[in-house]
Amino acid sequence: MSTRKQINLITLGCSKNVVDSEKLMARLRRGGYALLHDSEDTSAQIVIINTCGFITEAKEESISTILAFAEAKRRGAIEKLFVLGCLSERYKDDLRREIGEVDEFFGVNSMEDILASLGVPPAPASAGERLLTTPQHYAYLKISEGCSRRCSFCAIPLIRGGHVSTPIEELVGEATLLAGKGVKELMVVAQDTTSYGVDIYGERRLAALLGALSEVDGVEWIRLHYAYPAQLPSDVIDALRSNGKVCRYLDVPFQHVSDAVLKLMRRGVTRRQTYSLIDKLRRRAPGVALRTTLMVGHPGEDEAAFAELMDFVREVKFDRLGVFTYSEEEGTYGAKRLKDTLTQEEKRQRADAVMKLQAEISAELNRGKVGKTFKVMLDRREGDYYVGRTEFDSPEVDGEVLIPSAKPLRPGSFYSVKITSADEFDLYGEVGERLEIK
């Protein structure tokens, strides 16, 4: 390329999209482009938007972002506008008709196509080639693509296709390259981490993968997200307990606890199995922090089912919890077979009630940490505080540890921190010694 043009790549949606964007950015840079990410800088001649199409709110955000940059193109502020990702995969033809300013729409597996449109020549695949958009000391590691489950509310299988695992040796190679760049914490992500390995090894191999990743020099923390509650392998629970590099942290999106609602959701798990799994996790991996996601307002969730869900939250006392409201997604079982009877306001009221209860639980759990000392990964300095996390907290979605910036500390390093006070979601502490990786 005779002129080094600049691309601003906007990433919307989940951590899996972050990984896709980082891999695309690496190829673009190798092709001669200068890169910005999620930037408000208007100097970039080309904008690429990596969209989310999972639920109504995410789709609305994606469309709003596209329209804003379409307007910028009409004004002549940018030269080209490309859209890719989940929303584009689902609604490419509709979007092309409605938003003519976009030069091209690409789906979820179209990296080579978008690179070709930008004049980047084909190149042999390079496992782990990424331009990190996270702080240099942590990164997401996507271990599979797609999902073969058929939950009533979820369009992911329609968008991303069935579950396809990445071989262990490729993931270890990627983790090794990331560690060489200074990454100390890996967030293991996928649409369904529980099913890792079934398609290529004939059995679930998540625990084997965790063990292999823990052998990578420089990696200190490995954090597991999006473990489907049905058929969670026992050896994964053993890894949470006994592997010193695997954080005592597990993200399991239970969604609901009412048998009637779980059946309509097509989750393949019952109330009894749900409680049994939670008990097993806490007995066999003492101290594990459990994060979950719940859905309110799904068809069939009457007042009794919602009360059952509230009791579930009250009894289990999850360390971290998020809530979605049900939205009818085209092509899903729920949209085709179930009637959405609650208003959005009723769904929002239920979500607010769950989060109010969770805030009380979180405050209680955090108060129990006052006076204790934790190993903390320092993420950044912000105002009068350094901000970090314990092994029980994932970036972006969980609570943080705030440390007064009385003396210079080094982001990306581990410190011993004594907790001095707490609020609903965050901890406050005083720093001790810096902890070196052995």
Residue, then its C-alpha position, 0 to 999 in steps of 0.5 A: m500500500s502506497t498510503r498508510k491509511q488508518i482504520n478505527l475498529i469498533t467492537l460491540g458485544c461479548s468477549k468472543n467478539v473482542v478476540d475476533s476483532e483482535k485477530l482481524m486487527a493483527r492482520l490489518r496491521r500486517g497489511g499496512y494499516a494503522l489501527l485505532h480501537d473503539s476510538e472517538d478520534t475522527s481521523a480514521q478514513i475507514v471504520i469497521i464495526n464488529t456487531c452483536g445480534f444476541i438480544t434486542e438491546a444489543k441489536e439496538e446498540s449495534i444499529s445505533t452505532i452503524l447509523a452514527f457512522a453512516e451519518a459520518k460518511r454522508r458528511g464526508a468524515i470517513e471514506k469507507l464503512f464496513v460492518l461484520g459480526c452477528l448482526s450482519e450475519r442475521y440481517k445482512d440483506d435487510l441492513r443492506r437495503e436500509i443503510g446504503e452508506v455501508d460499503e459492505f456487510f460481512g458475516v461472522n466467518s468472513m475475515e478473509d473476505i473483509l481483508a480482501s476488500l481492503g487489499v490485504p493479501p492472503a496469508p498463512a494462518s498464524a495461531g495467536e496473532r492478535l493485537l490486544t485491546t485489553p491491558q497487556h497483562y490479561a487477555y481472552l482466550k476463545i477455545s471454541e466457536g458456535c453452540s450445539r445446544r438449542c435453548s429456546f431463547c438463544a439465536i447463537p446456534l443460528i448465527r454461529g453454527g454448531h460447536v467447533s473446538t480449537p485443538i489443545e495444541e493450538l490454544v497452548g501455542e496462542a497462550t504461549l504467544l500471549a504470555g510472551k507479550g506479558v499476559k499473566e491472566l487468561m479468561v477462557v471463553a466460548q459460547d459453551t466451555t463445558s462441551y469443549g473437546v467433544d467434537i474433536y476428541g470424542e469426550r469433554r477435555l476442558a480439564a485437560l486444556l486447563g492443565a495444558l494452559s497452566e504449564v505455559d510459563g508466565v501465565e499465573w491466572i486462568r479464569l473460566h467463563y460460560a460453563y453450561p450447567a448440564q454435564l459439567p465434568s467433575d475433573v473441571i471441579d477438581a482443577l478449580r480445587s487443586n490447580g494453583k493457576v486455575c482461579r477459584y472462580l466459575d461462571v455458570p449461566f443457570q438462567h432459571v431454577s423453576d422446573a417448568v421454566l427450565k423445561l420451556m427454556r430447553r436447558g436440559v437441567t432441572r431444579r434438583q440438578t441445579y442445586s446438586l451442582i452448586d452443592k458439589l462445586r462448593r464441597r469439592a472446590p471450597g471457596v470457589a466464587l460463583r458467577t451466574t446469569l439469570m433470565v427473567g420474563h421468559p414465557g411460562e414465568d408466572e408469579a410463582a416461578f419468579a418467586e422461586l427464582m428470587d428464593f434461589v438467589r436468596e438461598v444460594k448467595f451467588d458471589r456475582l450475578g447478572v440479569f437479562t430480560y427475555s426478548e423474542e428472537e427470530g428463528t428461535y424455538g421461543a419465537k416460533r412456539l411460545k407466547d411472550t405474555l409479559t410487557q417489557e416494563e414487567k420484565r424490567q421490574r423483575a430484573d430490578a428486584v433480582m438485582k436489588l436482592q443481589a446488591e444486598i447479598s453482595a454487600e454482605l459477602n463483601r463485608g465478610k472480606v474486611g480484615k482479610t488479605f488477598k492476592v490482587m492483580l493491579d489493572r490500572r490507576e484511576g483518579d486517587y486509586y489504583v484499581g485491581r482484582t482478586e482471583f474471585d473477580s473477572p475484569e469488566v463484569d465483576g467488583e474491584v479492589l480500590i487502593p489509595s495511590a499514596k505510593p507508586l505501584r505497577p499495573g500488571s503486577f500482583y500485590s498483597v492487599k489487606i481489605t479495610s472496608a467494602d461497599e455493595f460491589d467493591l472492596y477497599g484496601e491497603v497494599g502490602e508487598r509486591l508478589e513476584i511470579k515464581 
